[in-house]
Amino acid sequence: MHIDSIFHAAQAAFLAYKNRSGREKGHFLETLAEILESNRATIVPLAVRESNLPEGRINGELGRTTGQIRLFANLVKEGSWVEATIDPAMPDRSPLPRADIRRYLTPLGPVVVFGASNFPLAFSTAGGDTISALAAGCSVIYKAHPAHPETSRKVADCIHQALSACGLPTALFTHIEGGIEEGQALIQHPVAKAIAFTGSHTGGMALFQLANQREEPIPVFAEMGSVNPIFCLPKKCENETDALAKAFVASLTLGVGQFCTNPGLIFVPEKQAEKFERAIATELKDITSAPMLHPGIAKAYYDSIQLLEARNELRWVKAADSRHLINGSPVLAEIKAADWLKDRLFQQEVFGAFAFLVVYRNEEELLKIAQQLLGQLTITVWAELEELKSNPILINLLQEKCGRLLFKGAPTGVEVGHAMQHGGPFPATTAPNSTSVGTYAIKRFARPIAFQDMPQSLLPEALMDANPLGIWRTVNGDLSK
């Protein structure tokens, strides 16, 4: 891999692309979505074979991928995302005149994106990180995940077809394969301006530390997963035991538990615990083991469970089936809240269909749990309205611990839209003020720049007095078109 030449080409492509109009960038993204759809018959079987995921799931994931590409295409064509802000000159202001100052968001430069193992399409080659970076105006150097190489190559080929069809530089997107050494070299290259990653806590922290050891530290947007706790309050638990157990198990076992929003922790009141546990056990009874993404993930899953099996605090409601090279079986362990509070090991993610059922005694213990809870992507509260109203401190505490707080349903399933927040406080992510899903993801790969007293003819169109783009802007503090 000639890394210098790759980055130099990516930088040249970035400089040629960053100031292209939103219409041109949107057209490129729409072209890519069409090309991916036209290659569905080739892409889907490849992804199924390499990921062990069912055809229906992969077809849905391809639809999600093209859907989010079109979402960003519409965003950049409309153009207001750049947050154009104008304070016109006030030469007669007393005691001092005000200069003309105009600010907007400009793309960062070449971005390094690491593919995810659990989403071979939506969080990989043409996934949310790549697309939001390209939409922002950045070039992308993509490090493919070794779990699905052929799928990644095919999608990369589709991206290059779209670039060619739109007359854009080939080096705007570069596909790289390799291992840890290649990944480290990408992060350390001085031309790289940001890193995007979806994966394990260990992997994300290694990238974060490496990026911060550079002579010029760069941002790392690492989504490292979480245990996505569910807080079940007494009245709700009593009134809807069977329905809640069913929803929990469906979310826990979806995709063999291989989602970053998989609920690995559920808190239930002591008085309803036995009844709720029986309902969960009933739902788990007919769920058999199924293939995980690859043998390495299955091994890590069972290794984590084996470590927990040595702990006396746990009672196994549903033990692991016989260990298998690739299949993962659902597992549930019960623990008292007092014991759970003593050891952070019980907050670590076990990637797969594993969960702790934590039995709490009262509201006081529930508040202690909320205080000690680590940062999460999601937290779910199952409670009746009167229970929510009578527990404002708990709800306020939980807001501080997550990126998305749910009051209905289960955490699996991340809507791709404008309001979605898929991120959270550390250790769920390294950048709690950002999201990796939804249109706000574009702002990870842009930075503000202000122009002072720049001639009108040289200003970006977004900042010109005439507003030729017709976008929403803030002028003298007022939002207008």
C-alpha positions, -999 to 999 in steps of 0.1 A, spaced: 0 0 0 15 33 -11 0 53 17 15 87 8 3 86 -28 -32 75 -16 -35 105 8 -20 130 -17 -45 119 -43 -73 120 -17 -63 156 -8 -62 167 -44 -96 151 -49 -109 169 -18 -97 203 -30 -114 197 -64 -147 185 -48 -152 205 -16 -166 236 -33 -189 217 -57 -225 228 -54 -249 210 -32 -268 201 -64 -237 183 -78 -230 165 -46 -266 155 -43 -267 142 -79 -236 121 -72 -252 105 -41 -285 99 -60 -265 83 -88 -247 60 -63 -281 50 -47 -294 40 -82 -262 20 -90 -264 1 -57 -301 -7 -63 -293 -19 -99 -266 -43 -84 -289 -57 -57 -290 -92 -74 -252 -94 -70 -247 -76 -37 -273 -94 -16 -260 -130 -22 -224 -119 -15 -234 -102 18 -256 -132 28 -227 -156 22 -201 -136 40 -221 -125 71 -244 -155 78 -273 -129 79 -306 -140 62 -315 -127 28 -345 -107 41 -322 -88 65 -296 -80 38 -323 -68 14 -337 -46 41 -302 -33 49 -295 -24 13 -328 -5 13 -317 13 44 -283 21 28 -298 36 -3 -324 54 18 -298 71 39 -278 80 8 -309 97 -7 -316 114 27 -281 131 25 -286 139 -12 -317 159 -3 -299 175 26 -270 189 6 -292 199 -24 -313 220 0 -281 234 16 -291 250 49 -271 225 69 -240 247 65 -254 271 92 -247 302 73 -245 331 97 -240 368 87 -233 398 108 -232 426 82 -207 455 86 -218 485 108 -193 512 98 -212 539 117 -215 520 150 -203 539 180 -179 538 197 -163 513 173 -174 502 138 -183 465 132 -165 445 105 -185 423 81 -183 388 95 -198 357 78 -195 321 91 -205 287 78 -194 251 79 -167 239 56 -155 203 51 -125 190 70 -106 171 44 -97 134 38 -116 112 63 -106 76 73 -136 54 77 -134 19 93 -160 -6 83 -182 -25 108 -186 -62 110 -223 -64 120 -237 -43 91 -220 -53 59 -239 -25 40 -254 2 62 -223 8 84 -197 -3 59 -184 7 25 -212 30 14 -226 32 49 -235 62 71 -199 73 79 -188 72 42 -219 89 29 -221 117 55 -184 125 49 -189 126 11 -220 147 16 -200 172 37 -175 176 9 -147 153 22 -128 126 4 -129 92 21 -102 65 26 -122 34 36 -106 6 55 -127 -25 47 -137 -50 75 -121 -84 68 -154 -102 77 -170 -93 43 -143 -85 17 -161 -94 -15 -192 -74 -5 -170 -44 3 -152 -47 -30 -184 -48 -50 -199 -18 -32 -166 1 -37 -169 -7 -74 -204 9 -74 -190 40 -57 -164 43 -84 -190 38 -111 -210 67 -96 -179 89 -94 -171 82 -131 -207 88 -142 -206 122 -124 -172 133 -137 -157 133 -102 -121 124 -92 -116 86 -86 -95 94 -55 -126 109 -38 -131 74 -25 -103 49 -19 -109 13 -8 -82 -3 13 -79 -38 28 -55 -50 55 -51 -55 92 -41 -36 123 -8 -23 108 -26 -8 78 -52 8 100 -26 24 123 -8 38 92 -40 54 80 -47 71 114 -11 84 117 -8 99 83 -6 137 86 -31 144 58 -59 125 76 -84 150 92 -108 127 110 -116 90 119 -150 73 119 -154 39 135 -181 15 145 -171 -15 166 -158 -27 199 -147 -6 229 -111 -20 226 -109 -12 189 -124 23 193 -101 32 222 -70 20 203 -79 43 174 -87 72 198 -54 70 216 -34 67 184 -52 97 169 -44 118 200 -7 108 200 -2 125 166 16 157 162 -17 171 151 -44 153 170 -76 147 150 -112 139 160 -122 102 163 -159 95 160 -160 60 175 -193 43 182 -183 15 206 -216 0 216 -233 -2 250 -255 -25 271 -286 -3 265 -304 -8 298 -341 -11 302 -357 2 334 -389 -15 342 -410 3 369 -434 -17 392 -468 -8 379 -459 -11 343 -442 -45 350 -473 -57 369 -498 -46 343 -480 -57 311 -457 -86 322 -462 -109 292 -461 -81 266 -429 -66 281 -412 -99 283 -420 -106 247 -407 -72 236 -375 -77 256 -367 -111 242 -375 -101 207 -350 -72 210 -324 -93 228 -323 -120 202 -328 -100 171 -299 -108 147 -285 -132 174 -280 -101 196 -254 -86 172 -267 -50 173 -251 -20 190 -285 -13 205 -291 -48 219 -305 -46 254 -280 -64 276 -294 -51 309 -329 -50 323 -338 -38 358 -370 -53 373 -386 -47 407 -382 -74 433 -420 -80 438 -425 -87 401 -392 -104 394 -403 -140 396 -433 -135 374 -414 -115 349 -385 -140 348 -410 -168 341 -424 -149 312 -390 -143 298 -380 -179 302 -412 -189 283 -403 -166 254 -367 -179 253 -377 -215 254 -384 -218 217 -355 -197 205 -327 -218 192 -291 -210 185 -283 -194 152 -251 -185 132 -233 -154 143 -214 -132 119 -182 -152 120 -164 -177 143 -143 -149 160 -174 -132 173 -189 -165 185 -157 -173 203 -156 -139 220 -193 -143 230 -187 -176 247 -154 -165 263 -172 -136 279 -199 -159 292 -174 -183 306 -157 -155 325 -191 -146 341 -199 -182 349 -172 -181 376 -191 -153 395 -211 -165 424 -235 -135 423 -252 -148 392 -280 -172 388 -285 -186 353 -320 -183 341 -311 -195 306 -276 -210 304 -255 -212 272 -262 -241 249 -232 -262 241 -204 -240 227 -204 -238 189 -178 -226 164 -203 -202 148 -238 -205 165 -248 -182 193 -275 -191 218 -295 -166 240 -283 -165 276 -298 -147 307 -283 -143 341 -300 -129 372 -283 -107 398 -293 -87 427 -290 -49 423 -268 -47 455 -243 -71 438 -245 -54 404 -236 -21 420 -203 -35 434 -186 -44 401 -183 -25 368 -177 -59 351 -215 -63 351 -218 -32 329 -195 -45 302 -210 -54 268 -212 -90 259 -217 -88 221 -245 -113 214 -279 -124 228 -268 -121 265 -284 -100 292 -284 -94 329 -317 -94 347 -310 -71 377 -335 -73 406 -339 -40 425 -357 -35 458 -370 1 458 -367 35 442 -337 44 463 -318 15 449 -329 24 414 -315 59 418 -281 45 429 -282 24 397 -288 54 376 -260 73 393 -235 45 387 -246 37 352 -220 43 325 -227 62 292 -250 44 268 -263 47 233 -298 41 245 -318 38 278 -354 26 278 -379 33 306 -410 11 308 -434 29 332 -469 41 335 -475 79 331 -480 84 368 -447 65 375 -428 88 351 -444 119 368 -434 107 403 -398 99 393 -384 132 378 -350 127 394 -346 93 379 -356 105 344 -333 135 347 -304 113 357 -310 89 328 -310 117 303 -274 124 314 -264 89 306 -275 83 271 -279 96 236 -315 83 231 -341 78 258 -370 56 249 -404 54 267 -420 28 244 -408 -3 225 -373 -16 226 -339 0 217 -331 -22 186 -341 -4 154 -324 30 146 -345 52 124 -325 70 97 -339 105 98 -334 141 108 -340 138 145 -322 106 152 -293 106 178 -272 76 176 -244 83 200 -239 88 237 -216 97 266 -184 78 270 -178 49 269 -206 44 244 -187 68 221 -157 90 220 -177 120 208 -209 124 228 -219 156 209 -222 138 176 -243 111 159 -234 84 134 -270 81 121 -293 108 108 -286 140 89 -267 156 119 -240 130 112 -227 153 84 -215 179 109 -189 155 122 -169 161 91 -172 199 88 -157 228 108 -167 265 111 -148 292 92 -155 329 93 -147 354 66 -141 390 76 -146 418 51 -143 394 22 -154 409 -12 -189 398 -22 -176 382 -55 -152 359 -35 -177 347 -9 -192 312 -10 -227 314 -24 -241 304 9 -228 337 24 -236 362 -4 -260 390 2 -283 378 -26 -285 343 -11 -285 327 -46 -290 292 -30 -322 303 -13 -312 286 20 -321 294 56 -295 317 72 -291 337 104 -286 374 95 -282 398 124 -295 371 147 -327 365 128 -333 332 109 -346 339 74 -343 331 37 
